[in-house]
């Protein structure tokens, strides 16, 4: 497509009646010091389905493309950005693949730009991106040696409903493989998992490091009390991480109703000192009247 104004439907920018696929691309340079912040890319609402890349790396899928089409036309998009994929001193490129099924299409409304989240901590090691995911439940899925290569992949953080699991309630597991240096592994560390809807049990290399709420043996009898709005931060006990070889995070999640999954906030590893300092300086009052807009400060459009 040509040069379009955003936000604005592509019908209003010279493509009346067009339904189907299109791409948007935007080049930008990062303001000095921005790479040290908890950055989010906001793209308003995209009609109907979108797949977003930064410097060639996928950072989000909203909705589901044909043949399993699921619209996400009214989902306000705010995607966390892993610092490792940013070009600090040169050109960065946002590329957005869009599918429109009918009526208006494209980046149609909302706030667009690079924002700093005032409530989130920028992890030393970011785990934003694709994780392995499977619905259902099995005790063996926490085992680091379990073969999850045939599992589907979804983005974290984002509700699983926005990634092809529409109206799914119940059990689901996330798994992520990563390596860590001896220098980092020997520090006192905290795993951040943002917010999870609703309950979770979290394991590293088969060892439970934390849980929020209680998932009963019959998950349907589990009781929830606002856990979906709690930030997960779990201390990684000494000796659990294995330097230089494969480590596995496994997160068992129970969603009782509505949206589900690891859906918002910082995801990654920070030192205990970083976490303590952030806790000391973090505002204790959170205003959710206006949704996620209230936690963002614009860096540039």
N, C-alpha and C positions, 0 to 999 in steps of 0.2 A: 504494500500500500504506500501511498505518498505520505507527505508530511501532514499529520493530523493534529488538531488541538485536543488535549486531554485535560479533564474528562469531557467527552462528547461522543455520542454514538457515531459509528462510521456512516450511518445513513445521512447524518447532518453534515458530513465532511466530504460529500461527493460520491457516496456509494449507495444510493437508494435501492432498497429491495434486495441487498446482498445478504445471503445466508451461506454459511460455510466456514472455512478456515481462513485465518489471516495472522500476520505477525506484526508486532510492534518492536522497535529497537530504540534505545536511548543511551548515548554516551555521556559520561560525566567524570569529573576528577574529584577526588575526595578532599574535603577541607582539612587543613592541618589539625592534627590531634583527634580527628573523628574516629580513627581506627581503634582508639582506646576506649570507646564508649560502647554501650549496649545498643547496637544499631538495628533498626527495623526499616524495611521497605514497605511503604503504604501505596496501594494501587486502587483505592476506592472499591467500587463494585464493577465486576467484569461480567458481561452477558455473552454466553452462558457458562462456558468452561474455559479454564486457563491453566497453562503450564508455564512457570516463570523460571528463568535462568539468570544468573549473574556470573559474568566472565566464563560462560560455558558450563557452569555448574548448576544443576537443578536445585532450586530453593523452595519450590512449592507447587502443588497441584490442587486446584480448587474445582470441585465437581468431577465429572467423569466423561471422557470422550466416547463417541460412538465406537463400537456397537452397543456398549453398555452406558448409554447417555444418561447423565444426571445433571440437571441444571444447578448452578450456584449463583444465579444472577443477582441475588440480594445479599450475598455474603460480603461483608466488608473485609478487605484483604490487608493484613499486617503481618509481614514475614520477617522473622529474626534472621540476621545475616552473620554467618560465621566469619570471624576476622581473617581466617586463613585464606579465604578466596578473594579478598580485596587486594587491588593493586594500589598501594599507598601513594606511590609517587607518579603514577601515570594514568592512562586511560582505563576506565571501567565501562562495561557494556551490560545493560539490562536488555534481555530479549524475552518477549511474552508471546507465546503461541495461544491463539484464541479460536474457539469454535462457537458459532452462533447458530442455534437451531431455527429460530423464527423471530419475526418482529425486529426490534432494534438489536444491535450487536456492538461489541467492543468495550473499551474502558469508558463506561457511560456516566459515572457520577462518583462523588466522594473526594477525599483528600489524597493527593499524590505527592510523593517526595521521600526523601531520606530523613528518618527521625531517630532521635535518641529516646529510649525508654527511661523515664526517671525512676521507675520502681524496680528495674531489673539490674542485675550484676553481670558484667561482661566476664565470662569464664576464661580461665587460663587455657583450658582445652575445651573447645566447643564440640558438642555432639548434635548440633542442629543439622538436619538433613534426613537422609533415608535410613530407616530402621527396618529390620525384618518384623513381620506381623502375621499373627494367625488368630482367628476366633476360636473359641472353645477353651478347654482346660485340660492340662496334664501335668502331673508332678515332674515328669522327666524333662519338661521344657526349661527348667532352671539349670539343668546340667550343662556345664560348659562344653562337654564333648558331644552334645546332641547335634545332629545334622539338620540345620535350618535352611539349607541352601535352596530348597524348593518353596519356602515361604514367600508370600508376596511382600513387597516393600511399600511402606507409606512414610510420609514426611512427619517429622517431629520438630517443633510442636505444631499440631493442628488436629482438630476433631476428626475422628475416623469417619464420621458421617459425610464430611466434605471430600472424602477420598474413595468413594464407592461403597461404603458400608451404611447406606441410608437406613435410618430407623433401627439400627442394630443395637440391642440391649443385651447385656450378659457379660460373659468372660472373654477376655482377649489377652494375648501375650505379645510383648515387644522384646526383641533381642538385638543387641549391637555388639560387634566385634571391634576391638581397638588394641593398639599397642601403646606402651608408655615407657619413657626412659627411666633408668635407675635413679637419675637425679630427681625427677619429679615423684616417682613412686615412693621414695624415702621420706617425702615431706608428709606433714599432717594434712590430709585432704578431705574435702567435702564434695559429694555428688549432688548436683542440682538437677531436679527434674521438673521445674516449673510447677504448674497446676495440673492435677489429674482428676478426671471426672469418671467415677466417684472415689473408689477405694483402691489401694494398691499394696502389694508386697514387692520389695525390690531386692535383687540378688546380684552379687558380683562373684563370678567364678564359683557359683553354686552356694555361696554363703549369704544368708540374709543379712542385709545391712540396715534395713529400716522398713517400716510400714506405716500407713496412715489409715485409721479405721480398722475394722476387723472383717475379713471375708470368711464367712462361716463355711462349714463342710458342705452345706446346701446353700450356695450363694444367694438364692432367691430369698432366704431368710435373713440376709445381712441387713444391718440397720445403718442408714446414712444420716449424717447430721451436719451438713455444710462442708464436708471434707473436700468437695470439688473446688472450693475457694481457698484452700490452704496451699502455701508454697512448700514443696518438698525439698528438704535439704538433709541428707543423710551422711553421717560420718563414715569414712572408709577406714575400717580397722587395720592396724598394722599387719603386714604379711599377706593380705588378701590379693593385692595387685602383684602381677608377675612381670618384671621389667623385660623388655625386648621380645616377648612372645605374645601370643594371642590371649587377650582377656575378653570376658563376655559379661555384659550387663543383661539381665533378664528381669522384666517388669511384668508382674501379673496384675491385671486390672479388672475390676468389676464395675460395670456401669448399670445403674438401677433404672434409668429412664432419661429421656432427652438425649443430648449429645454426650459423647464418651471419648475417653482416651487422654493422652498427654497433649494438652491443648494450648498452653500459653506459658510464657515466661522463659527464664534462662535455663538452658539445658547444657550441662557440661561439668567439668571439674574445676574447683577453685581451691586455694590453700585455706586452711582454717583461719589464718590471720586475715586474709582477704574477706572471708565471710563475716568474721566478727566485726571488722571495721565497717562493712556495709550495713550490718544490723544496727550498729551504733548510729550511723548517719541517715538511715532510711526513715522517711516519714511514716509515722505510725497510723495516721489517718488515711484511708484509701477511699476515694469517691468514685462509686461505680454508677452514678446516676446517668452519665453519658457514655457508658461502656468504655472501650479501650482508648477512646480519644483523650480521656482525661489524664493518661499517663505518658503521653508523647509530647516531645518538644521538637519542632522542625529544625533540621540542619540546613537543608536546601531543597528546592523544587526541581 
